[in-house]
Amino acid sequence: MMSKIKIKKGDTVRVISGSQKGAEGSVLTIIKEKNKAIIEGVNLVKKHNKPSAQNPQGGITEKEAPIDISNLSILTADGKNTRVGYRIEDGSKVRFAKKTDEII
């Protein structure tokens, strides 16, 4: 079941559950089909690379792994967790922080 994703690319979010709890970062990508997001500098995994023409040495690199959207909470300008709501203002639909009522 897919629910409405209220987090968008570029938002600042905090992880609210799981092994990465408390970590904050900016959203790099949203994977709608899997209901997941990739957050900058959060949930890093080591990837073992085989030597290739571009990378003759191979080696181990770190990259971000996806996190479920349900484990993320968007942050307000002053750094507090909040839920996201929608409303119509001046004929256009806008997102707002339910805690502070500010437009995101």
N, C-alpha and C positions, 0 to 999 in steps of 0.2 A: 504494500500500500504506500503510495507516494502522497506526502502532505505538501502543503504550500511552504516553499522555502523562503523565509523572510530575511535571510542573510545574503548579501551581495558581495561581489568581488571588490576588494578595497576596504571593506569594513574592518574595524578593529574589534577583535573578539577575545574572550577568555574561555579556557576549557573549564567546565564545571564538574566533570566527573571522569574517572578513569586514571590511568597511570600518569597522564600529563596534567592532572588537575592543578589549576592555578596559573598555568602558562598563558601568556598573552601574545598575540601577533596579528598580522594583517592577513586577510583572506587573499590567497593567490589564485585559486580556481575553485569552482563549484562543479561537482559531478552529480547532475540531477538524477540520472538513472539509478545511481546507487545511494542517493541521499547523503552524500559525503562532501567534505571540503578539505582543501589542502591549505594549511596555515604556515606562514613564513616562520621558520626556525622552531617549529613545534612538531613533536612526534617524528624525530629523525631516526632513520634506519640506515644500516650500513649495507651497501650493495657491492658485491664482489664482481669486478669486471674482468672479462677474459681479454687477453691481448688482441688488438686488432690493428688495421692499417692506420686509423686515426690515433689510436692509443697503444703504441707498441709495448709499453710496460705492463698494461693491465692495472690491477691494484684494487683498492677499496675506496669507494666514495660514499659520502653521506648525502641522503636526500630525504625530503619530507614525505611521509606516508599520509594517506587520507584519514580523516577523523569524522565520525558520524555527526551530522548536523545537530542531533538531539543533545550532544555533549557540549555544545557551544552556546555562549550567551554574548550578545552584542554589548558593547560598552558605550556609555554616554561620554560627552566631552570631558567630564570631570572624573572619568574612570570607574563608574559604578555599573554593575550588571543591570540590564533592563530587558523588558520584553518589547516587541515591535508591534505597533498598530498602524492602520492605514486610515486616512481621511481625505476628503476632497477639499482643497483650498484653491480659490481663484480658478476653478474649473479644471484643476489638475490633481491627480492622485499623488499624495505624499506619504512617506513613512515617518512615524514619530516615535520617540521613546516614551513608553507608558509611565515610567517612573518620574521623568522630569518634564514631560509634555513638549520637549524641544524637537524640531524637525531634524531628521538624520540626513 
